[in-house]
């Protein structure tokens, strides 16, 4: 009973915060016909009844997922604090502002609904978010949620972690985005979800896979990337990561590595969340305030081997126009292309050293 009362108190307290006009609720709806819809939830509250409260009104910011059990509204609800309970939902439909416009989707059509709260800026984009491609389809590349327009070249779109994802073609440009000068700053974050598809047990040399590439357009120097390698030709192995401030690797030298070595305790071919973070003044959200870091599934990866650009080099890099490629800039040569296929979903770039993730 104490646990249930605590849940009710949490709901009441959170309802006030959810009325903040700067809070945007992102909705990911899975429908019974196999369709998926992403957008902003316009429905202001989720109403219904439970075993512990006959009339309950939930702020969407408090809800993580709703799994619809039957057409009469009976559903399994999970809150952001981990509480789970059964709820009979009174809402007859849910309003979602999507790329297709405002949709009123009947409750009976839902299989599940995942929600997440974020702070928004005046233009509707999440504060600090400067690029976001969902990779749901070709249109999502041509016109990302936030950031410069891109060009889709090859690959295909398949079921992803959230909606659809880009299935990459090896040794090829799959999609590209031109980034203007000063797009990046001396602090920032790149985050995304990826799923390795290679059936090989052992990791090869070079990018196996190379998950993305950011290069200077004029010089075609690699600026940012994540490679999974046994040896990248520079004495680096494991996760070999390039950032705006310099490079780092989780292992040294040439090693016989399996994918399981780099993903201990998890399935290496499941979805994993990656984040490259940098801050010239030190990343305040991480132990020891490192200047650059790689996190996989929210866990900090050791950087055994590293090199750092001087402040002058950093400013020169930032002032250059760049090319964001999935996964390969042909000017770099095939040895730096991805050598194994993978899925890419929800690629985001932030203009600050973000460290709070929900992998």
LINBEL-V705621 format. One record per residue. N is the residue number from 1. NEAR is the number of other C-alpha atoms within 12 Angstrom. D_FIRST is the distance of its C-alpha to the first C-alpha in Angstrom with 1 decimal. Layout:
BEGIN
N&NEAR&D_FIRST ; N&NEAR&D_FIRST
END
This chain:
BEGIN
1&10&0.0 ; 2&9&3.8 ; 3&15&5.3 ; 4&17&5.1 ; 5&14&6.2 ; 6&15&8.6 ; 7&28&9.8 ; 8&27&10.7 ; 9&18&12.4 ; 10&25&14.2 ; 11&29&15.4 ; 12&20&16.8 ; 13&17&18.5 ; 14&26&20.0 ; 15&24&21.4 ; 16&19&23.9 ; 17&22&25.1 ; 18&26&25.6 ; 19&22&28.2 ; 20&18&30.4 ; 21&17&33.6 ; 22&20&34.2 ; 23&31&31.1 ; 24&34&32.2 ; 25&38&29.9 ; 26&34&31.7 ; 27&35&31.0 ; 28&35&32.0 ; 29&39&32.0 ; 30&30&32.8 ; 31&23&34.3 ; 32&22&34.9 ; 33&13&38.7 ; 34&15&38.4 ; 35&20&38.9 ; 36&31&37.1 ; 37&39&36.9 ; 38&35&36.3 ; 39&33&36.2 ; 40&37&34.4 ; 41&37&31.6 ; 42&27&32.8 ; 43&29&29.9 ; 44&26&28.1 ; 45&28&24.6 ; 46&36&22.7 ; 47&28&21.5 ; 48&26&19.6 ; 49&23&16.7 ; 50&26&13.5 ; 51&15&11.3 ; 52&20&8.8 ; 53&22&11.8 ; 54&15&15.2 ; 55&17&17.3 ; 56&26&16.5 ; 57&29&19.2 ; 58&40&19.1 ; 59&36&21.7 ; 60&40&23.7 ; 61&42&23.8 ; 62&40&20.1 ; 63&38&20.6 ; 64&29&22.2 ; 65&33&22.9 ; 66&37&22.6 ; 67&35&23.9 ; 68&30&25.2 ; 69&23&24.9 ; 70&21&27.0 ; 71&21&29.2 ; 72&20&26.9 ; 73&31&24.5 ; 74&28&21.9 ; 75&32&21.0 ; 76&26&19.1 ; 77&35&18.0 ; 78&27&17.8 ; 79&29&17.3 ; 80&25&19.6 ; 81&18&16.9 ; 82&15&16.4 ; 83&22&13.2 ; 84&22&14.0 ; 85&25&13.2 ; 86&26&15.5 ; 87&33&16.8 ; 88&32&19.7 ; 89&33&21.9 ; 90&26&24.2 ; 91&28&26.7 ; 92&21&29.9 ; 93&26&31.3 ; 94&33&31.0 ; 95&30&33.7 ; 96&30&34.9 ; 97&25&37.9 ; 98&22&39.6 ; 99&20&43.1 ; 100&14&44.0 ; 101&15&43.1 ; 102&18&40.2 ; 103&22&38.7 ; 104&23&36.5 ; 105&28&35.1 ; 106&22&33.7 ; 107&32&30.1 ; 108&27&31.6 ; 109&28&33.7 ; 110&34&30.9 ; 111&30&30.0 ; 112&34&27.8 ; 113&42&27.5 ; 114&37&27.0 ; 115&36&26.7 ; 116&31&27.5 ; 117&30&28.0 ; 118&30&31.2 ; 119&24&33.3 ; 120&20&36.5 ; 121&17&40.0 ; 122&13&42.3 ; 123&15&43.7 ; 124&23&40.4 ; 125&27&40.4 ; 126&29&37.7 ; 127&22&38.8 ; 128&29&41.0 ; 129&32&41.2 ; 130&32&44.9 ; 131&36&45.0 ; 132&32&42.7 ; 133&41&44.0 ; 134&38&41.5 ; 135&44&44.2 ; 136&36&43.2 ; 137&32&46.9 ; 138&27&50.3 ; 139&20&49.5 ; 140&33&46.7 ; 141&38&49.4 ; 142&25&52.0 ; 143&24&49.5 ; 144&32&46.5 ; 145&32&43.5 ; 146&29&44.8 ; 147&30&48.1 ; 148&25&51.6 ; 149&25&52.6 ; 150&31&53.2 ; 151&27&55.4 ; 152&30&54.3 ; 153&22&56.9 ; 154&24&55.7 ; 155&27&52.7 ; 156&25&50.3 ; 157&29&46.8 ; 158&22&44.3 ; 159&23&40.6 ; 160&28&38.9 ; 161&30&35.6 ; 162&35&35.1 ; 163&30&37.5 ; 164&31&41.0 ; 165&32&42.5 ; 166&42&46.1 ; 167&34&47.6 ; 168&40&50.3 ; 169&30&53.9 ; 170&31&55.4 ; 171&31&58.3 ; 172&33&57.9 ; 173&35&56.9 ; 174&38&54.0 ; 175&38&53.2 ; 176&35&54.4 ; 177&38&53.6 ; 178&29&56.0 ; 179&27&54.5 ; 180&22&56.6 ; 181&19&57.7 ; 182&21&55.1 ; 183&30&52.3 ; 184&38&50.7 ; 185&31&50.3 ; 186&35&50.2 ; 187&35&46.4 ; 188&37&44.5 ; 189&40&42.3 ; 190&47&42.9 ; 191&45&39.9 ; 192&41&39.7 ; 193&39&38.4 ; 194&39&40.9 ; 195&32&41.3 ; 196&36&44.2 ; 197&25&46.1 ; 198&27&48.9 ; 199&17&49.4 ; 200&19&51.3 ; 201&19&49.8 ; 202&23&51.7 ; 203&35&51.6 ; 204&30&55.1 ; 205&34&56.9 ; 206&34&56.4 ; 207&39&53.5 ; 208&41&51.9 ; 209&46&50.2 ; 210&49&50.9 ; 211&54&47.9 ; 212&50&49.6 ; 213&42&52.7 ; 214&42&53.5 ; 215&37&57.2 ; 216&31&59.6 ; 217&29&61.5 ; 218&16&65.0 ; 219&18&64.8 ; 220&25&62.3 ; 221&26&60.8 ; 222&35&57.3 ; 223&36&54.9 ; 224&42&51.4 ; 225&43&50.3 ; 226&47&48.1 ; 227&43&50.1 ; 228&44&49.0 ; 229&43&52.1 ; 230&34&53.7 ; 231&30&56.5 ; 232&33&57.1 ; 233&20&60.6 ; 234&21&59.7 ; 235&24&58.3 ; 236&33&54.7 ; 237&40&52.3 ; 238&44&48.7 ; 239&48&47.2 ; 240&45&50.1 ; 241&49&49.0 ; 242&40&51.2 ; 243&44&49.9 ; 244&49&51.7 ; 245&39&52.1 ; 246&33&53.3 ; 247&33&52.5 ; 248&40&50.4 ; 249&36&49.9 ; 250&34&47.4 ; 251&30&50.2 ; 252&26&53.9 ; 253&23&56.9 ; 254&21&57.4 ; 255&22&54.9 ; 256&21&54.2 ; 257&26&50.6 ; 258&26&48.3 ; 259&32&45.5 ; 260&21&43.1 ; 261&24&44.4 ; 262&30&43.1 ; 263&24&39.7 ; 264&14&38.6 ; 265&10&35.5 ; 266&15&35.4 ; 267&17&37.5 ; 268&29&40.3 ; 269&24&40.8 ; 270&22&37.4 ; 271&28&36.7 ; 272&32&36.7 ; 273&33&36.3 ; 274&39&39.2 ; 275&43&39.7 ; 276&50&43.0 ; 277&50&42.6 ; 278&44&45.4 ; 279&33&46.1 ; 280&29&49.4 ; 281&20&47.8 ; 282&23&45.2 ; 283&27&41.8 ; 284&22&39.5 ; 285&23&36.3 ; 286&24&37.6 ; 287&16&38.4 ; 288&13&42.0 ; 289&18&42.4 ; 290&27&44.5 ; 291&34&46.7 ; 292&46&46.0 ; 293&51&43.3 ; 294&43&42.1 ; 295&34&38.5 ; 296&34&37.6 ; 297&28&34.0 ; 298&25&33.2 ; 299&23&34.8 ; 300&25&38.0 ; 301&30&41.1 ; 302&25&43.6 ; 303&27&46.9 ; 304&22&49.6 ; 305&25&52.5 ; 306&28&52.9 ; 307&22&55.5 ; 308&23&55.2 ; 309&24&57.1 ; 310&15&58.7 ; 311&18&57.6 ; 312&15&60.9 ; 313&17&60.2 ; 314&25&56.6 ; 315&21&58.1 ; 316&23&60.7 ; 317&35&58.2 ; 318&31&56.0 ; 319&22&59.0 ; 320&28&59.9 ; 321&25&59.1 ; 322&33&57.0 ; 323&38&56.3 ; 324&43&52.8 ; 325&43&53.5 ; 326&47&51.4 ; 327&47&52.6 ; 328&42&56.2 ; 329&37&58.9 ; 330&27&62.1 ; 331&24&64.1 ; 332&25&62.3 ; 333&17&63.8 ; 334&19&62.2 ; 335&24&61.4 ; 336&38&58.6 ; 337&39&57.2 ; 338&41&54.1 ; 339&32&55.1 ; 340&34&52.1 ; 341&33&50.1 ; 342&40&46.5 ; 343&44&44.2 ; 344&47&43.5 ; 345&39&40.7 ; 346&37&39.6 ; 347&41&42.1 ; 348&37&41.4 ; 349&39&43.4 ; 350&34&42.2 ; 351&27&44.4 ; 352&30&42.3 ; 353&38&41.0 ; 354&33&37.6 ; 355&34&35.4 ; 356&21&31.9 ; 357&26&31.6 ; 358&22&29.1 ; 359&21&31.1
END
